[in-house]
C-alpha cells in the first residue's frame, strides 16, 4: 500500500531530471484521464507520467490514502497493459500535496523537466490568472 508521499516507482535523482508530463487532479478525475496522458507520453517518447494530486479543501489523511491506493491499482493496471503491448518504458508517480494546486504545480515545474501539463477545463473557469503565471510550460485542457 502506498503512503501519500511515496511514488511509484520512487523518484530518484535521475527520474527528477528526466522529462515528464503531469496530470493535475483535485479529486478522482485522474482515473478517467490517465490513459489519455499516457498515450501522449508514449507518442512523444516521454517516460515519466506524474499525477499531481492536491485535494485542497478536501484534504484529510483518509482521503489522501484512498487516492494513493487507487493510484497504485491504476498504475499496476497501466503497467501490465503496457507490458502486454511491449511498451514498458513508462514510469508512473503520484505526488500528493496539501495546498493550492497551482502553487504545487509551480513548484513542480521549477524542480522537474515538465514538458506538458494536463488539467481539467474547470481550471480555466476558476483560476485563469494562476495559469497565466505558469508561463513557459505547455498546457492541455481536458474535457470533463
N, CA, C and O atoms as a GROMACS GRO file, in nm:
protein
  576
    1UNK      N    1   0.084  -0.118   0.000
    1UNK     CA    2   0.000   0.000   0.000
    1UNK      C    3   0.089   0.124   0.000
    1UNK      O    4   0.187   0.130   0.074
    2UNK      N    5   0.055   0.222  -0.081
    2UNK     CA    6   0.130   0.345  -0.088
    2UNK      C    7   0.091   0.439   0.024
    2UNK      O    8  -0.027   0.450   0.058
    3UNK      N    9   0.188   0.505   0.080
    3UNK     CA   10   0.154   0.618   0.165
    3UNK      C   11   0.146   0.738   0.072
    3UNK      O   12   0.207   0.736  -0.035
    4UNK      N   13   0.075   0.842   0.108
    4UNK     CA   14   0.055   0.953   0.016
    4UNK      C   15   0.183   1.017  -0.035
    4UNK      O   16   0.182   1.074  -0.145
    5UNK      N   17   0.291   1.009   0.038
    5UNK     CA   18   0.412   1.076  -0.006
    5UNK      C   19   0.503   0.986  -0.089
    5UNK      O   20   0.606   1.032  -0.138
    6UNK      N   21   0.468   0.860  -0.106
    6UNK     CA   22   0.552   0.766  -0.179
    6UNK      C   23   0.510   0.762  -0.325
    6UNK      O   24   0.391   0.768  -0.356
    7UNK      N   25   0.606   0.753  -0.414
    7UNK     CA   26   0.582   0.749  -0.558
    7UNK      C   27   0.598   0.608  -0.610
    7UNK      O   28   0.656   0.523  -0.543
    8UNK      N   29   0.545   0.584  -0.729
    8UNK     CA   30   0.562   0.455  -0.795
    8UNK      C   31   0.618   0.479  -0.933
    8UNK      O   32   0.545   0.534  -1.015
    9UNK      N   33   0.740   0.442  -0.967
    9UNK     CA   34   0.843   0.399  -0.874
    9UNK      C   35   0.892   0.518  -0.793
    9UNK      O   36   0.863   0.633  -0.827
   10UNK      N   37   0.965   0.491  -0.686
   10UNK     CA   38   1.014   0.601  -0.606
   10UNK      C   39   1.100   0.691  -0.692
   10UNK      O   40   1.185   0.645  -0.769
   11UNK      N   41   1.078   0.819  -0.678
   11UNK     CA   42   1.152   0.916  -0.758
   11UNK      C   43   1.298   0.916  -0.718
   11UNK      O   44   1.332   0.939  -0.602
   12UNK      N   45   1.384   0.892  -0.814
   12UNK     CA   46   1.527   0.902  -0.791
   12UNK      C   47   1.574   1.034  -0.847
   12UNK      O   48   1.497   1.105  -0.912
   13UNK      N   49   1.697   1.068  -0.822
   13UNK     CA   50   1.753   1.191  -0.878
   13UNK      C   51   1.746   1.186  -1.030
   13UNK      O   52   1.717   1.287  -1.094
   14UNK      N   53   1.774   1.070  -1.088
   14UNK     CA   54   1.767   1.055  -1.234
   14UNK      C   55   1.625   1.077  -1.284
   14UNK      O   56   1.605   1.143  -1.386
   15UNK      N   57   1.525   1.022  -1.214
   15UNK     CA   58   1.386   1.043  -1.254
   15UNK      C   59   1.348   1.190  -1.249
   15UNK      O   60   1.275   1.239  -1.335
   16UNK      N   61   1.398   1.261  -1.150
   16UNK     CA   62   1.364   1.401  -1.135
   16UNK      C   63   1.424   1.485  -1.247
   16UNK      O   64   1.370   1.591  -1.279
   17UNK      N   65   1.532   1.440  -1.306
   17UNK     CA   66   1.595   1.514  -1.415
   17UNK      C   67   1.533   1.479  -1.550
   17UNK      O   68   1.550   1.553  -1.647
   18UNK      N   69   1.461   1.368  -1.558
   18UNK     CA   70   1.404   1.322  -1.685
   18UNK      C   71   1.279   1.402  -1.721
   18UNK      O   72   1.208   1.453  -1.634
   19UNK      N   73   1.253   1.411  -1.850
   19UNK     CA   74   1.133   1.479  -1.899
   19UNK      C   75   1.009   1.406  -1.847
   19UNK      O   76   1.007   1.284  -1.836
   20UNK      N   77   0.907   1.484  -1.816
   20UNK     CA   78   0.784   1.426  -1.761
   20UNK      C   79   0.663   1.506  -1.809
   20UNK      O   80   0.674   1.622  -1.848
   21UNK      N   81   0.547   1.440  -1.804
   21UNK     CA   82   0.419   1.507  -1.821
   21UNK      C   83   0.346   1.497  -1.688
   21UNK      O   84   0.369   1.404  -1.610
   22UNK      N   85   0.259   1.593  -1.661
   22UNK     CA   86   0.189   1.599  -1.534
   22UNK      C   87   0.039   1.602  -1.558
   22UNK      O   88  -0.011   1.680  -1.640
   23UNK      N   89  -0.031   1.517  -1.488
   23UNK     CA   90  -0.176   1.519  -1.484
   23UNK      C   91  -0.217   1.576  -1.348
   23UNK      O   92  -0.188   1.517  -1.244
   24UNK      N   93  -0.283   1.690  -1.350
   24UNK     CA   94  -0.325   1.755  -1.225
   24UNK      C   95  -0.466   1.710  -1.188
   24UNK      O   96  -0.553   1.695  -1.274
   25UNK      N   97  -0.486   1.690  -1.058
   25UNK     CA   98  -0.617   1.645  -1.012
   25UNK      C   99  -0.639   1.693  -0.869
   25UNK      O  100  -0.546   1.701  -0.789
   26UNK      N  101  -0.765   1.725  -0.839
   26UNK     CA  102  -0.803   1.758  -0.702
   26UNK      C  103  -0.895   1.651  -0.645
   26UNK      O  104  -0.929   1.653  -0.527
   27UNK      N  105  -0.934   1.556  -0.731
   27UNK     CA  106  -1.026   1.451  -0.688
   27UNK      C  107  -0.992   1.320  -0.755
   27UNK      O  108  -0.876   1.277  -0.756
   28UNK      N  109  -1.093   1.257  -0.811
   28UNK     CA  110  -1.076   1.125  -0.871
   28UNK      C  111  -1.069   1.128  -1.024
   28UNK      O  112  -1.064   1.022  -1.087
   29UNK      N  113  -1.068   1.245  -1.084
   29UNK     CA  114  -1.068   1.254  -1.231
   29UNK      C  115  -0.946   1.190  -1.295
   29UNK      O  116  -0.951   1.152  -1.412
   30UNK      N  117  -0.837   1.178  -1.222
   30UNK     CA  118  -0.716   1.118  -1.279
   30UNK      C  119  -0.742   0.975  -1.327
   30UNK      O  120  -0.676   0.928  -1.420
   31UNK      N  121  -0.839   0.907  -1.265
   31UNK     CA  122  -0.866   0.768  -1.304
   31UNK      C  123  -0.917   0.760  -1.448
   31UNK      O  124  -0.884   0.666  -1.520
   32UNK      N  125  -0.996   0.857  -1.489
   32UNK     CA  126  -1.051   0.858  -1.624
   32UNK      C  127  -0.956   0.920  -1.726
   32UNK      O  128  -0.971   0.898  -1.846
   33UNK      N  129  -0.860   0.997  -1.680
   33UNK     CA  130  -0.775   1.075  -1.770
   33UNK      C  131  -0.635   1.019  -1.789
   33UNK      O  132  -0.564   1.060  -1.881
   34UNK      N  133  -0.594   0.928  -1.705
   34UNK     CA  134  -0.455   0.880  -1.711
   34UNK      C  135  -0.422   0.813  -1.843
   34UNK      O  136  -0.309   0.826  -1.892
   35UNK      N  137  -0.516   0.741  -1.903
   35UNK     CA  138  -0.489   0.674  -2.030
   35UNK      C  139  -0.453   0.775  -2.139
   35UNK      O  140  -0.357   0.754  -2.214
   36UNK      N  141  -0.528   0.883  -2.148
   36UNK     CA  142  -0.500   0.986  -2.249
   36UNK      C  143  -0.363   1.049  -2.228
   36UNK      O  144  -0.290   1.074  -2.324
   37UNK      N  145  -0.328   1.075  -2.104
   37UNK     CA  146  -0.199   1.134  -2.071
   37UNK      C  147  -0.086   1.036  -2.104
   37UNK      O  148   0.018   1.076  -2.157
   38UNK      N  149  -0.107   0.910  -2.073
   38UNK     CA  150  -0.008   0.807  -2.103
   38UNK      C  151   0.012   0.793  -2.254
   38UNK      O  152   0.125   0.778  -2.301
   39UNK      N  153  -0.096   0.797  -2.329
   39UNK     CA  154  -0.086   0.791  -2.475
   39UNK      C  155  -0.004   0.908  -2.528
   39UNK      O  156   0.079   0.890  -2.618
   40UNK      N  157  -0.026   1.026  -2.474
   40UNK     CA  158   0.053   1.143  -2.515
   40UNK      C  159   0.201   1.120  -2.484
   40UNK      O  160   0.288   1.145  -2.567
   41UNK      N  161   0.229   1.072  -2.364
   41UNK     CA  162   0.368   1.048  -2.324
   41UNK      C  163   0.434   0.947  -2.418
   41UNK      O  164   0.546   0.969  -2.464
   42UNK      N  165   0.367   0.837  -2.444
   42UNK     CA  166   0.422   0.735  -2.534
   42UNK      C  167   0.449   0.792  -2.672
   42UNK      O  168   0.556   0.770  -2.729
   43UNK      N  169   0.352   0.864  -2.727
   43UNK     CA  170   0.365   0.921  -2.861
   43UNK      C  171   0.483   1.019  -2.870
   43UNK      O  172   0.548   1.029  -2.974
   44UNK      N  173   0.509   1.090  -2.761
   44UNK     CA  174   0.616   1.190  -2.758
   44UNK      C  175   0.743   1.140  -2.691
   44UNK      O  176   0.834   1.219  -2.662
   45UNK      N  177   0.749   1.010  -2.666
   45UNK     CA  178   0.868   0.945  -2.608
   45UNK      C  179   0.911   1.007  -2.475
   45UNK      O  180   1.030   1.028  -2.449
   46UNK      N  181   0.812   1.034  -2.394
   46UNK     CA  182   0.836   1.084  -2.258
   46UNK      C  183   0.808   0.968  -2.164
   46UNK      O  184   0.700   0.909  -2.168
   47UNK      N  185   0.904   0.936  -2.080
   47UNK     CA  186   0.896   0.814  -2.000
   47UNK      C  187   0.834   0.832  -1.861
   47UNK      O  188   0.809   0.733  -1.793
   48UNK      N  189   0.810   0.954  -1.820
   48UNK     CA  190   0.760   0.976  -1.684
   48UNK      C  191   0.625   1.046  -1.688
   48UNK      O  192   0.609   1.153  -1.746
   49UNK      N  193   0.527   0.983  -1.623
   49UNK     CA  194   0.393   1.037  -1.610
   49UNK      C  195   0.368   1.060  -1.462
   49UNK      O  196   0.369   0.967  -1.382
   50UNK      N  197   0.346   1.185  -1.427
   50UNK     CA  198   0.324   1.222  -1.287
   50UNK      C  199   0.179   1.260  -1.268
   50UNK      O  200   0.120   1.328  -1.352
   51UNK      N  201   0.122   1.218  -1.158
   51UNK     CA  202  -0.008   1.269  -1.116
   51UNK      C  203   0.020   1.361  -0.998
   51UNK      O  204   0.071   1.318  -0.895
   52UNK      N  205  -0.013   1.487  -1.015
   52UNK     CA  206  -0.003   1.583  -0.906
   52UNK      C  207  -0.143   1.596  -0.847
   52UNK      O  208  -0.233   1.653  -0.909
   53UNK      N  209  -0.159   1.541  -0.728
   53UNK     CA  210  -0.290   1.539  -0.664
   53UNK      C  211  -0.290   1.635  -0.546
   53UNK      O  212  -0.214   1.618  -0.450
   54UNK      N  213  -0.376   1.735  -0.554
   54UNK     CA  214  -0.388   1.836  -0.448
   54UNK      C  215  -0.535   1.854  -0.414
   54UNK      O  216  -0.603   1.932  -0.480
   55UNK      N  217  -0.585   1.783  -0.314
   55UNK     CA  218  -0.728   1.789  -0.283
   55UNK      C  219  -0.775   1.919  -0.219
   55UNK      O  220  -0.894   1.938  -0.198
   56UNK      N  221  -0.682   2.007  -0.190
   56UNK     CA  222  -0.713   2.139  -0.135
   56UNK      C  223  -0.804   2.128  -0.013
   56UNK      O  224  -0.762   2.073   0.088
   57UNK      N  225  -0.926   2.179  -0.020
   57UNK     CA  226  -1.015   2.182   0.098
   57UNK      C  227  -1.063   2.043   0.140
   57UNK      O  228  -1.108   2.025   0.253
   58UNK      N  229  -1.054   1.945   0.052
   58UNK     CA  230  -1.098   1.809   0.084
   58UNK      C  231  -0.988   1.729   0.153
   58UNK      O  232  -1.009   1.612   0.184
   59UNK      N  233  -0.872   1.789   0.177
   59UNK     CA  234  -0.758   1.716   0.229
   59UNK      C  235  -0.786   1.653   0.365
   59UNK      O  236  -0.831   1.719   0.459
   60UNK      N  237  -0.759   1.524   0.374
   60UNK     CA  238  -0.758   1.451   0.501
   60UNK      C  239  -0.669   1.330   0.480
   60UNK      O  240  -0.648   1.287   0.366
   61UNK      N  241  -0.616   1.276   0.586
   61UNK     CA  242  -0.529   1.159   0.574
   61UNK      C  243  -0.602   1.042   0.507
   61UNK      O  244  -0.544   0.972   0.424
   62UNK      N  245  -0.728   1.021   0.544
   62UNK     CA  246  -0.805   0.910   0.486
   62UNK      C  247  -0.829   0.931   0.337
   62UNK      O  248  -0.819   0.837   0.258
   63UNK      N  249  -0.860   1.053   0.298
   63UNK     CA  250  -0.885   1.082   0.157
   63UNK      C  251  -0.759   1.062   0.075
   63UNK      O  252  -0.763   1.001  -0.032
   64UNK      N  253  -0.648   1.114   0.123
   64UNK     CA  254  -0.521   1.101   0.052
   64UNK      C  255  -0.478   0.954   0.045
   64UNK      O  256  -0.423   0.911  -0.056
   65UNK      N  257  -0.503   0.878   0.149
   65UNK     CA  258  -0.470   0.736   0.147
   65UNK      C  259  -0.555   0.662   0.043
   65UNK      O  260  -0.504   0.575  -0.028
   66UNK      N  261  -0.683   0.697   0.034
   66UNK     CA  262  -0.770   0.637  -0.066
   66UNK      C  263  -0.719   0.668  -0.206
   66UNK      O  264  -0.717   0.580  -0.292
   67UNK      N  265  -0.680   0.791  -0.229
   67UNK     CA  266  -0.625   0.831  -0.360
   67UNK      C  267  -0.499   0.751  -0.389
   67UNK      O  268  -0.482   0.702  -0.501
   68UNK      N  269  -0.411   0.736  -0.292
   68UNK     CA  270  -0.287   0.661  -0.312
   68UNK      C  271  -0.315   0.515  -0.348
   68UNK      O  272  -0.250   0.459  -0.436
   69UNK      N  273  -0.411   0.455  -0.282
   69UNK     CA  274  -0.445   0.316  -0.311
   69UNK      C  275  -0.504   0.302  -0.452
   69UNK      O  276  -0.470   0.209  -0.525
   70UNK      N  277  -0.592   0.396  -0.489
   70UNK     CA  278  -0.650   0.393  -0.624
   70UNK      C  279  -0.542   0.414  -0.730
   70UNK      O  280  -0.541   0.346  -0.833
   71UNK      N  281  -0.451   0.507  -0.704
   71UNK     CA  282  -0.343   0.534  -0.799
   71UNK      C  283  -0.253   0.412  -0.813
   71UNK      O  284  -0.212   0.377  -0.924
   72UNK      N  285  -0.222   0.347  -0.703
   72UNK     CA  286  -0.137   0.227  -0.708
   72UNK      C  287  -0.201   0.118  -0.794
   72UNK      O  288  -0.134   0.056  -0.876
   73UNK      N  289  -0.332   0.096  -0.775
   73UNK     CA  290  -0.402  -0.004  -0.856
   73UNK      C  291  -0.402   0.035  -1.004
   73UNK      O  292  -0.379  -0.048  -1.092
   74UNK      N  293  -0.428   0.161  -1.030
   74UNK     CA  294  -0.431   0.209  -1.167
   74UNK      C  295  -0.293   0.200  -1.232
   74UNK      O  296  -0.282   0.161  -1.349
   75UNK      N  297  -0.188   0.235  -1.160
   75UNK     CA  298  -0.052   0.224  -1.213
   75UNK      C  299  -0.020   0.079  -1.247
   75UNK      O  300   0.040   0.052  -1.351
   76UNK      N  301  -0.057  -0.014  -1.160
   76UNK     CA  302  -0.032  -0.156  -1.186
   76UNK      C  303  -0.104  -0.201  -1.312
   76UNK      O  304  -0.047  -0.272  -1.395
   77UNK      N  305  -0.230  -0.160  -1.327
   77UNK     CA  306  -0.308  -0.193  -1.447
   77UNK      C  307  -0.241  -0.137  -1.572
   77UNK      O  308  -0.223  -0.208  -1.671
   78UNK      N  309  -0.205  -0.011  -1.566
   78UNK     CA  310  -0.144   0.055  -1.682
   78UNK      C  311  -0.011  -0.011  -1.718
   78UNK      O  312   0.017  -0.034  -1.835
   79UNK      N  313   0.070  -0.042  -1.617
   79UNK     CA  314   0.198  -0.107  -1.642
   79UNK      C  315   0.179  -0.244  -1.705
   79UNK      O  316   0.253  -0.281  -1.796
   80UNK      N  317   0.081  -0.320  -1.657
   80UNK     CA  318   0.053  -0.452  -1.716
   80UNK      C  319   0.010  -0.439  -1.861
   80UNK      O  320   0.057  -0.513  -1.948
   81UNK      N  321  -0.080  -0.344  -1.888
   81UNK     CA  322  -0.127  -0.322  -2.025
   81UNK      C  323  -0.013  -0.280  -2.117
   81UNK      O  324  -0.004  -0.326  -2.231
   82UNK      N  325   0.074  -0.194  -2.068
   82UNK     CA  326   0.187  -0.150  -2.149
   82UNK      C  327   0.284  -0.265  -2.177
   82UNK      O  328   0.334  -0.278  -2.288
   83UNK      N  329   0.309  -0.347  -2.077
   83UNK     CA  330   0.400  -0.461  -2.095
   83UNK      C  331   0.344  -0.560  -2.196
   83UNK      O  332   0.418  -0.616  -2.277
   84UNK      N  333   0.212  -0.583  -2.191
   84UNK     CA  334   0.149  -0.673  -2.287
   84UNK      C  335   0.168  -0.626  -2.430
   84UNK      O  336   0.176  -0.707  -2.522
   85UNK      N  337   0.175  -0.496  -2.448
   85UNK     CA  338   0.193  -0.439  -2.582
   85UNK      C  339   0.341  -0.410  -2.612
   85UNK      O  340   0.373  -0.350  -2.715
   86UNK      N  341   0.429  -0.453  -2.523
   86UNK     CA  342   0.572  -0.432  -2.545
   86UNK      C  343   0.618  -0.290  -2.519
   86UNK      O  344   0.721  -0.247  -2.572
   87UNK      N  345   0.545  -0.216  -2.439
   87UNK     CA  346   0.578  -0.076  -2.407
   87UNK      C  347   0.596  -0.059  -2.257
   87UNK      O  348   0.508  -0.004  -2.190
   88UNK      N  349   0.706  -0.105  -2.205
   88UNK     CA  350   0.725  -0.098  -2.061
   88UNK      C  351   0.814   0.020  -2.020
   88UNK      O  352   0.874   0.018  -1.913
   89UNK      N  353   0.821   0.121  -2.105
   89UNK     CA  354   0.912   0.231  -2.080
   89UNK      C  355   0.849   0.350  -2.008
   89UNK      O  356   0.915   0.454  -1.993
   90UNK      N  357   0.725   0.340  -1.965
   90UNK     CA  358   0.659   0.449  -1.894
   90UNK      C  359   0.666   0.423  -1.744
   90UNK      O  360   0.639   0.312  -1.698
   91UNK      N  361   0.703   0.526  -1.669
   91UNK     CA  362   0.710   0.519  -1.523
   91UNK      C  363   0.607   0.615  -1.466
   91UNK      O  364   0.598   0.731  -1.507
   92UNK      N  365   0.529   0.566  -1.370
   92UNK     CA  366   0.422   0.645  -1.310
   92UNK      C  367   0.462   0.689  -1.170
   92UNK      O  368   0.535   0.619  -1.100
   93UNK      N  369   0.413   0.805  -1.132
   93UNK     CA  370   0.444   0.858  -1.000
   93UNK      C  371   0.328   0.942  -0.949
   93UNK      O  372   0.273   1.024  -1.023
   94UNK      N  373   0.290   0.921  -0.826
   94UNK     CA  374   0.188   1.002  -0.761
   94UNK      C  375   0.257   1.099  -0.667
   94UNK      O  376   0.339   1.060  -0.584
   95UNK      N  377   0.222   1.225  -0.681
   95UNK     CA  378   0.270   1.328  -0.590
   95UNK      C  379   0.145   1.390  -0.528
   95UNK      O  380   0.068   1.456  -0.596
   96UNK      N  381   0.126   1.368  -0.401
   96UNK     CA  382   0.008   1.417  -0.330
   96UNK      C  383   0.053   1.522  -0.231
   96UNK      O  384   0.140   1.498  -0.147
   97UNK      N  385  -0.007   1.641  -0.241
   97UNK     CA  386   0.038   1.753  -0.158
   97UNK      C  387  -0.080   1.832  -0.103
   97UNK      O  388  -0.186   1.839  -0.164
   98UNK      N  389  -0.057   1.892   0.013
   98UNK     CA  390  -0.152   1.989   0.066
   98UNK      C  391  -0.130   2.120  -0.007
   98UNK      O  392  -0.027   2.141  -0.070
   99UNK      N  393  -0.228   2.208   0.003
   99UNK     CA  394  -0.213   2.341  -0.056
   99UNK      C  395  -0.282   2.353  -0.190
   99UNK      O  396  -0.346   2.259  -0.237
  100UNK      N  397  -0.269   2.470  -0.250
  100UNK     CA  398  -0.334   2.500  -0.377
  100UNK      C  399  -0.263   2.428  -0.491
  100UNK      O  400  -0.141   2.419  -0.496
  101UNK      N  401  -0.344   2.377  -0.582
  101UNK     CA  402  -0.291   2.304  -0.697
  101UNK      C  403  -0.192   2.389  -0.775
  101UNK      O  404  -0.084   2.341  -0.809
  102UNK      N  405  -0.227   2.513  -0.805
  102UNK     CA  406  -0.139   2.595  -0.887
  102UNK      C  407  -0.006   2.626  -0.818
  102UNK      O  408   0.096   2.637  -0.885
  103UNK      N  409  -0.006   2.639  -0.685
  103UNK     CA  410   0.119   2.662  -0.612
  103UNK      C  411   0.209   2.539  -0.618
  103UNK      O  412   0.330   2.549  -0.641
  104UNK      N  413   0.149   2.423  -0.598
  104UNK     CA  414   0.226   2.299  -0.605
  104UNK      C  415   0.275   2.271  -0.747
  104UNK      O  416   0.386   2.221  -0.766
  105UNK      N  417   0.193   2.303  -0.845
  105UNK     CA  418   0.233   2.286  -0.984
  105UNK      C  419   0.350   2.378  -1.018
  105UNK      O  420   0.445   2.337  -1.084
  106UNK      N  421   0.343   2.501  -0.974
  106UNK     CA  422   0.451   2.596  -0.998
  106UNK      C  423   0.583   2.544  -0.941
  106UNK      O  424   0.687   2.551  -1.006
  107UNK      N  425   0.578   2.493  -0.819
  107UNK     CA  426   0.698   2.438  -0.756
  107UNK      C  427   0.750   2.316  -0.834
  107UNK      O  428   0.871   2.301  -0.852
  108UNK      N  429   0.659   2.231  -0.879
  108UNK     CA  430   0.698   2.112  -0.955
  108UNK      C  431   0.764   2.151  -1.087
  108UNK      O  432   0.862   2.090  -1.128
  109UNK      N  433   0.710   2.252  -1.152
  109UNK     CA  434   0.768   2.299  -1.278
  109UNK      C  435   0.910   2.351  -1.256
  109UNK      O  436   0.998   2.333  -1.341
  110UNK      N  437   0.932   2.415  -1.143
  110UNK     CA  438   1.066   2.464  -1.110
  110UNK      C  439   1.164   2.349  -1.082
  110UNK      O  440   1.282   2.359  -1.115
  111UNK      N  441   1.115   2.241  -1.022
  111UNK     CA  442   1.200   2.130  -0.980
  111UNK      C  443   1.228   2.028  -1.090
  111UNK      O  444   1.335   1.968  -1.092
  112UNK      N  445   1.134   2.009  -1.180
  112UNK     CA  446   1.142   1.899  -1.277
  112UNK      C  447   1.136   1.952  -1.420
  112UNK      O  448   1.102   2.068  -1.444
  113UNK      N  449   1.170   1.865  -1.514
  113UNK     CA  450   1.163   1.897  -1.656
  113UNK      C  451   1.024   1.859  -1.707
  113UNK      O  452   1.005   1.750  -1.762
  114UNK      N  453   0.928   1.947  -1.688
  114UNK     CA  454   0.788   1.921  -1.724
  114UNK      C  455   0.764   1.968  -1.866
  114UNK      O  456   0.784   2.085  -1.899
  115UNK      N  457   0.721   1.875  -1.952
  115UNK     CA  458   0.700   1.906  -2.093
  115UNK      C  459   0.556   1.943  -2.125
  115UNK      O  460   0.531   2.019  -2.218
  116UNK      N  461   0.462   1.888  -2.049
  116UNK     CA  462   0.320   1.917  -2.073
  116UNK      C  463   0.245   1.899  -1.942
  116UNK      O  464   0.273   1.808  -1.864
  117UNK      N  465   0.149   1.989  -1.919
  117UNK     CA  466   0.064   1.982  -1.800
  117UNK      C  467  -0.079   1.960  -1.848
  117UNK      O  468  -0.131   2.037  -1.928
  118UNK      N  469  -0.141   1.856  -1.798
  118UNK     CA  470  -0.280   1.824  -1.829
  118UNK      C  471  -0.366   1.866  -1.710
  118UNK      O  472  -0.345   1.822  -1.597
  119UNK      N  473  -0.465   1.951  -1.738
  119UNK     CA  474  -0.558   1.995  -1.634
  119UNK      C  475  -0.699   1.991  -1.690
  119UNK      O  476  -0.719   1.988  -1.811
  120UNK      N  477  -0.796   1.990  -1.602
  120UNK     CA  478  -0.935   1.992  -1.642
  120UNK      C  479  -0.976   2.132  -1.687
  120UNK      O  480  -0.914   2.232  -1.651
  121UNK      N  481  -1.081   2.136  -1.766
  121UNK     CA  482  -1.132   2.263  -1.818
  121UNK      C  483  -1.179   2.357  -1.706
  121UNK      O  484  -1.179   2.479  -1.724
  122UNK      N  485  -1.218   2.302  -1.592
  122UNK     CA  486  -1.264   2.386  -1.481
  122UNK      C  487  -1.155   2.481  -1.434
  122UNK      O  488  -1.184   2.588  -1.379
  123UNK      N  489  -1.030   2.443  -1.456
  123UNK     CA  490  -0.919   2.529  -1.415
  123UNK      C  491  -0.930   2.664  -1.486
  123UNK      O  492  -0.893   2.767  -1.429
  124UNK      N  493  -0.980   2.666  -1.609
  124UNK     CA  494  -0.998   2.791  -1.682
  124UNK      C  495  -1.108   2.876  -1.620
  124UNK      O  496  -1.100   2.999  -1.621
  125UNK      N  497  -1.211   2.811  -1.566
  125UNK     CA  498  -1.322   2.883  -1.506
  125UNK      C  499  -1.284   2.947  -1.372
  125UNK      O  500  -1.324   3.060  -1.343
  126UNK      N  501  -1.209   2.874  -1.293
  126UNK     CA  502  -1.183   2.918  -1.156
  126UNK      C  503  -1.049   2.986  -1.135
  126UNK      O  504  -1.036   3.070  -1.046
  127UNK      N  505  -0.949   2.953  -1.218
  127UNK     CA  506  -0.816   3.003  -1.189
  127UNK      C  507  -0.739   3.046  -1.314
  127UNK      O  508  -0.624   3.004  -1.332
  128UNK      N  509  -0.797   3.126  -1.400
  128UNK     CA  510  -0.725   3.165  -1.522
  128UNK      C  511  -0.599   3.246  -1.494
  128UNK      O  512  -0.500   3.233  -1.566
  129UNK      N  513  -0.600   3.330  -1.390
  129UNK     CA  514  -0.483   3.410  -1.359
  129UNK      C  515  -0.367   3.323  -1.311
  129UNK      O  516  -0.251   3.352  -1.340
  130UNK      N  517  -0.400   3.218  -1.239
  130UNK     CA  518  -0.294   3.126  -1.192
  130UNK      C  519  -0.227   3.058  -1.311
  130UNK      O  520  -0.105   3.037  -1.310
  131UNK      N  521  -0.305   3.023  -1.411
  131UNK     CA  522  -0.249   2.958  -1.529
  131UNK      C  523  -0.158   3.053  -1.605
  131UNK      O  524  -0.052   3.013  -1.652
  132UNK      N  525  -0.199   3.179  -1.616
  132UNK     CA  526  -0.117   3.279  -1.686
  132UNK      C  527   0.020   3.293  -1.621
  132UNK      O  528   0.119   3.318  -1.690
  133UNK      N  529   0.027   3.279  -1.489
  133UNK     CA  530   0.154   3.293  -1.418
  133UNK      C  531   0.248   3.175  -1.441
  133UNK      O  532   0.367   3.185  -1.414
  134UNK      N  533   0.196   3.066  -1.492
  134UNK     CA  534   0.277   2.946  -1.515
  134UNK      C  535   0.327   2.942  -1.659
  134UNK      O  536   0.325   2.837  -1.723
  135UNK      N  537   0.370   3.055  -1.709
  135UNK     CA  538   0.416   3.063  -1.848
  135UNK      C  539   0.542   2.981  -1.866
  135UNK      O  540   0.616   2.955  -1.772
  136UNK      N  541   0.564   2.941  -1.990
  136UNK     CA  542   0.684   2.863  -2.021
  136UNK      C  543   0.658   2.714  -2.023
  136UNK      O  544   0.745   2.637  -2.064
  137UNK      N  545   0.542   2.672  -1.980
  137UNK     CA  546   0.505   2.531  -1.981
  137UNK      C  547   0.377   2.515  -2.063
  137UNK      O  548   0.284   2.594  -2.050
  138UNK      N  549   0.374   2.412  -2.146
  138UNK     CA  550   0.256   2.388  -2.229
  138UNK      C  551   0.145   2.324  -2.145
  138UNK      O  552   0.171   2.240  -2.058
  139UNK      N  553   0.021   2.365  -2.172
  139UNK     CA  554  -0.096   2.311  -2.104
  139UNK      C  555  -0.187   2.244  -2.204
  139UNK      O  556  -0.201   2.289  -2.318
  140UNK      N  557  -0.250   2.136  -2.161
  140UNK     CA  558  -0.352   2.067  -2.239
  140UNK      C  559  -0.474   2.059  -2.150
  140UNK      O  560  -0.468   2.004  -2.040
  141UNK      N  561  -0.585   2.115  -2.197
  141UNK     CA  562  -0.707   2.120  -2.116
  141UNK      C  563  -0.798   2.002  -2.154
  141UNK      O  564  -0.839   1.988  -2.269
  142UNK      N  565  -0.826   1.920  -2.056
  142UNK     CA  566  -0.907   1.801  -2.075
  142UNK      C  567  -1.053   1.831  -2.045
  142UNK      O  568  -1.084   1.905  -1.952
  143UNK      N  569  -1.143   1.773  -2.125
  143UNK     CA  570  -1.286   1.790  -2.103
  143UNK      C  571  -1.330   1.720  -1.976
  143UNK      O  572  -1.257   1.637  -1.921
  144UNK      N  573  -1.447   1.754  -1.930
  144UNK     CA  574  -1.500   1.696  -1.806
  144UNK      C  575  -1.537   1.557  -1.824
  144UNK      O  576  -1.583   1.493  -1.730
   0.00000   0.00000   0.00000
